[in-house]
Amino acid sequence: MSGNMEGAQEVGATGAAKSKAVKPTFDCMRTHEVARKLGISHVTVMRLLRAGKLPGAKIGRNWVVRKAVLDQYLRDLTQRIAEQRGIDPDLDC
């Protein structure tokens, strides 16, 4: 047997093989996480997604938003609000 553990399985107390649980790492957020980060309701996040104002993907019955896309959305939103109010968007306060 080689030292390569790729695709390895654990053997339980009964001798039966069981798969190791591998938690996938995604750079996506679910709608409740997006709502919390934006400080808005889950319903509002769903409205933004359905209207196409917030880019996301529907996987089955669930919507997800990539973290990088949400960060860009926040930068763009901050820029638009700052321009409307005549504020320097790069001002740290």
N, C-alpha and C positions, 0 to 999 in steps of 0.2 A: 504494500500500500504506500502511495506517495504522500508527501506532506501537503498536498493541495487539498484544502477543505471546502472548495467551492461545491455547492450543492450537497454539503454534508447534512446528515440527519442525526438527531440524538436518538438514543435507545432508551426507552422508558423502563421502569422497574419490571414490567411484564416481559421485556425483551422485544416489544413491538417498536418499530421505528416511528418516530414522530418528527415532524418538520420543526425547525427552529423558527420562531416568530421573528420576522424581520420587519421593523417599522419603516415604511418608506418615508423619505424626506422629500417634501414638495415645497415649492416656493409659492404656494397658493393659500388663500385665506377663505374660510367659509363666511357666509353672509353675516352671521352673528358676530364674528371677529371684526369684519369690516365695519359694522355698525358701531361696535365699541370703540374702534380706532377713530372713526369720524365723529363720534359723539352724537349720532342720530339713531333713529329707530330702525329695527330690522325691516319694517314695512317700507320705510323710505329707501333703504338700500335696494329692496326688491323693485321698487318703482324706477329707480335710476338704472338698474340693470335691464329691466324690460323695455325702457325707453331708449336704451343704447347710449345714455349719457355717461354711464360708468361701464367701461369694457369688462366683460366677464365671459365665462363659459358655463353652459348648463351641462352637467354630467348627470344623466338620469333625471331625477327630480330635484337635484341640488345645483345651486349656482356656486361658482368659485371665482375668485379674483386673484390674479397674480400679484404678489407683493410689489414687484417693480412697477406694474401698471398702476396700482393704487398710489404708490409714491409719486409717480408722474402726474396722476390725476390731482393729487393734493398740491403739487407745485403749480400746475396750470390754474387750479381754482384760486390759489393764493395770489397768483399773478393777476388774474382777472379782477378779483375783489380789490386788490391794491390799486389797479389802474382806474377802476370805477370811483374809488375814494380819494384818488390823488396822493397815495402813500407810496413811499419807496418799498417795494416788495422784499428787498434785501435787508431792511432794517430789523435788527435783532432787538426784541423788547421782552 
